[in-house]
Amino acid sequence: MGMGGAPWLVRPERAAEEAPDAALDAIGVARGAIVADIGAGVGYFTWRLAERVGQAGKVYAVDVQQGMLDQLRKNMAARKLANYEAVLGADDDPHLLAGRVDLALLVDVYHEFSKPQAMLDHIRASLKSDGRLVLVEYRKEDPNVPIRPEHKMTVAGVKAEVEPEGFRLDKTIETLPRQHIIIFRKNVM
C-alpha cells in the first residue's frame, strides 16, 4: 500500500472491524517488552504497543516507505509517545538488531512480502530465544470477510510458509471479527 492508502489505515471503522485492542490483549504485550511492529505504516498499532510496553519498553516501528514513517512520527508526537524508533526496512530485511526482540508483530503485512524467506530469516535472528512472531491476517477461509482474496491467508498456508523458516506454531487465536492471530515461537537449536 502506498501513501495514498494511508488514510485507510486509520479509518474510524477499523476499530470495530479489526478490534486492535482485543488483538493485543489476546496476544499479551508485557510492560518493558521490546516489540517490532513490522509493516507499521502510519503507526496504528505502534502507538497502542508503545502505551502497553511503557517507558521501560520500546517499539521498533518498521516500514519500507519513508513517507509512512514520516507520518508515523507525527502520529506518535501527537500522542506524546517517545518510546519507539522508526526503522526504514527493506523488502528483504527489517533492519533489526539480533537477539533483541521479545515480540515481532505483523498485522496484515506478511502476505505482502516479496521476499518472505529472507524477511523471516532476519526476523528470526532479531528475536530473543523465547521471542514470538505474531501474524494477524484476514481469514481466507471466510468468504464473508470483505477483503480481496490476495490479501487473505489460511492458517494452514501461513504455517506451511513460516515453519520451514525456523519457527514452530505455538497457537492460533480466533476471537477477532475478521482475522486470525497466529503465534509462532522461534525454534532454538
C-alpha positions as CSV (number, residue, x, y, z in Angstrom):
1,M,0.0,0.0,0.0
2,G,1.4,3.4,-1.0
3,M,0.9,6.7,0.8
4,G,-2.4,7.2,-1.0
5,G,-3.8,4.4,1.1
6,A,-2.6,5.8,4.4
7,P,-6.0,7.2,5.4
8,W,-7.4,3.7,5.1
9,L,-5.0,2.5,7.8
10,V,-6.6,4.9,10.4
11,R,-10.2,4.8,9.2
12,P,-12.7,5.2,12.1
13,E,-14.4,1.9,11.4
14,R,-11.2,0.0,11.7
15,A,-11.5,-0.4,15.4
16,A,-14.9,-2.2,15.0
17,E,-13.8,-4.2,12.0
18,E,-10.5,-5.4,13.5
19,A,-10.6,-4.9,17.3
20,P,-7.0,-3.9,17.6
21,D,-7.1,-3.6,21.4
22,A,-8.7,-7.0,21.8
23,A,-6.0,-8.4,19.5
24,L,-3.2,-7.0,21.6
25,D,-5.0,-8.3,24.8
26,A,-5.1,-11.8,23.3
27,I,-1.5,-11.7,22.2
28,G,-0.3,-10.4,25.5
29,V,2.2,-7.5,25.4
30,A,4.3,-7.2,28.5
31,R,5.3,-3.9,30.1
32,G,9.0,-3.4,29.4
33,A,9.0,-5.6,26.3
34,I,10.9,-4.9,23.2
35,V,8.4,-5.1,20.3
36,A,8.9,-4.8,16.5
37,D,5.8,-3.6,14.6
38,I,6.8,-4.8,11.1
39,G,4.9,-3.1,8.4
40,A,3.9,-0.3,10.8
41,G,2.5,2.0,8.2
42,V,1.4,5.2,10.0
43,G,1.6,3.7,13.4
44,Y,-2.0,2.4,14.1
45,F,-0.5,-0.5,16.2
46,T,2.7,1.3,17.1
47,W,1.1,3.8,19.4
48,R,-1.0,1.0,21.0
49,L,2.1,-1.1,21.5
50,A,4.1,1.9,22.9
51,E,1.4,2.6,25.5
52,R,1.4,-1.1,26.5
53,V,5.2,-1.6,26.9
54,G,5.5,1.6,28.8
55,Q,8.6,3.7,29.3
56,A,10.7,0.7,30.2
57,G,9.9,-0.9,26.9
58,K,10.5,0.0,23.3
59,V,8.8,-0.4,19.9
60,Y,10.7,-0.6,16.7
61,A,8.3,0.6,14.0
62,V,9.5,-0.8,10.7
63,D,8.2,0.1,7.3
64,V,9.7,0.1,3.8
65,Q,8.2,3.5,2.9
66,Q,9.8,6.7,4.3
67,G,6.5,8.5,3.8
68,M,4.7,6.1,6.2
69,L,7.5,6.6,8.8
70,D,7.3,10.3,8.5
71,Q,3.5,10.2,9.2
72,L,4.1,7.7,12.0
73,R,6.4,10.1,13.7
74,K,3.8,12.8,13.5
75,N,1.2,10.5,14.9
76,M,3.5,9.4,17.8
77,A,4.3,13.0,18.6
78,A,0.6,13.9,18.7
79,R,0.2,11.2,21.3
80,K,3.3,12.3,23.2
81,L,4.9,8.9,22.9
82,A,8.7,8.6,22.6
83,N,9.5,5.0,23.4
84,Y,9.8,3.9,19.8
85,E,12.2,4.0,17.0
86,A,11.2,4.4,13.3
87,V,13.2,2.0,11.2
88,L,13.3,2.1,7.4
89,G,13.3,-1.6,6.4
90,A,14.0,-3.2,3.1
91,D,11.9,-5.8,1.2
92,D,14.2,-8.5,2.4
93,D,15.4,-7.2,5.8
94,P,13.6,-5.2,8.6
95,H,17.0,-3.9,9.9
96,L,16.6,-5.0,13.5
97,L,19.4,-5.9,15.9
98,A,20.0,-9.6,16.5
99,G,18.6,-11.2,19.7
100,R,16.8,-8.1,21.0
101,V,13.1,-8.5,20.2
102,D,10.5,-10.2,22.5
103,L,7.6,-9.9,20.0
104,A,7.6,-9.3,16.3
105,L,4.1,-8.3,15.2
106,L,3.0,-8.3,11.6
107,V,-0.6,-7.1,11.1
108,D,-2.0,-7.7,7.6
109,V,1.5,-7.5,6.1
110,Y,3.1,-10.9,5.8
111,H,1.1,-11.7,2.6
112,E,2.6,-8.5,1.1
113,F,6.3,-9.7,1.4
114,S,8.1,-10.0,-1.9
115,K,10.9,-12.0,-0.2
116,P,9.3,-13.8,2.7
117,Q,12.1,-16.3,3.4
118,A,14.7,-13.6,3.7
119,M,12.4,-11.5,5.9
120,L,11.6,-14.4,8.1
121,D,15.3,-15.2,8.4
122,H,16.1,-11.7,9.6
123,I,13.1,-11.6,11.9
124,R,14.1,-14.9,13.5
125,A,17.6,-13.5,14.1
126,S,16.1,-10.4,15.7
127,L,14.1,-12.5,18.2
128,K,15.3,-13.4,21.7
129,S,15.4,-17.2,22.3
130,D,11.9,-17.1,23.8
131,G,10.7,-14.5,21.3
132,R,7.4,-14.7,19.5
133,L,6.4,-14.0,15.9
134,V,2.7,-13.0,15.6
135,L,0.9,-12.7,12.3
136,V,-2.6,-11.2,12.1
137,E,-4.1,-12.0,8.7
138,Y,-7.6,-11.8,7.3
139,R,-9.3,-15.2,7.2
140,K,-9.2,-16.7,3.7
141,E,-11.4,-19.5,4.9
142,D,-14.3,-17.0,5.4
143,P,-15.9,-15.8,2.2
144,N,-17.8,-13.2,4.2
145,V,-14.7,-11.2,5.1
146,P,-14.9,-8.3,2.7
147,I,-11.2,-8.2,1.7
148,R,-9.8,-9.2,-1.7
149,P,-8.6,-12.8,-1.7
150,E,-5.0,-11.9,-2.4
151,H,-5.0,-10.1,1.0
152,K,-6.2,-13.1,3.0
153,M,-4.4,-16.2,4.3
154,T,-5.4,-19.5,5.8
155,V,-3.8,-20.8,9.0
156,A,-2.5,-23.8,7.0
157,G,-1.0,-21.6,4.4
158,V,0.8,-19.4,7.0
159,K,2.0,-22.5,8.8
160,A,3.3,-24.1,5.6
161,E,5.3,-21.0,4.8
162,V,6.6,-19.9,8.2
163,E,7.5,-23.2,9.9
164,P,10.3,-24.2,7.4
165,E,12.0,-20.9,8.2
166,G,12.9,-21.8,11.7
167,F,9.6,-21.3,13.6
168,R,7.0,-23.6,15.2
169,L,3.4,-22.9,15.5
170,D,2.5,-22.1,19.2
171,K,-1.2,-21.3,18.9
172,T,-3.9,-19.6,16.9
173,I,-6.5,-17.3,18.4
174,E,-9.8,-16.9,16.6
175,T,-11.5,-14.2,18.6
176,L,-11.2,-11.3,16.2
177,P,-14.1,-10.4,13.9
178,R,-12.2,-10.9,10.6
179,Q,-8.6,-12.1,11.3
180,H,-6.6,-15.0,12.5
181,I,-4.0,-14.4,15.2
182,I,-1.2,-16.9,14.5
183,I,1.6,-17.1,17.1
184,F,4.9,-18.8,16.4
185,R,7.9,-19.4,18.6
186,K,11.4,-19.3,17.4
187,N,12.9,-22.8,17.0
188,V,16.0,-22.9,19.2
189,M,18.6,-25.5,18.1
